[in-house]
């Protein structure tokens, strides 16, 4: 029986499928396709986290973010440095502030 997926998967997924006696039909993406698929995968992983609320789903989100950074030539250190600069300038979310409205 054929089950279609047409989505980006982690590197070891074809091996896992084949170790189960099934055949994985894959192709290698070009850089533009990869970035588009990573964008789609990020949304998928965020939706899964919203449903599941698990640390595994948070880890999946982080893995996709790291892959996007790699594709765009951004190091993990640059990502963290940028995050830290924004935290200094604009804060984090530690104080749980919810903005209701602003008046002029």
Secondary structure by P-SEA (a helix, b strand, c coil): cbbbbccccccaaaaaaaaacbbbbbbbbcaaaaaaaaaaaaaaaaaaaaacccaaaaaaaaaaaaaaaaaacccaaaaaaaaaaaaaaccccccccccccccc
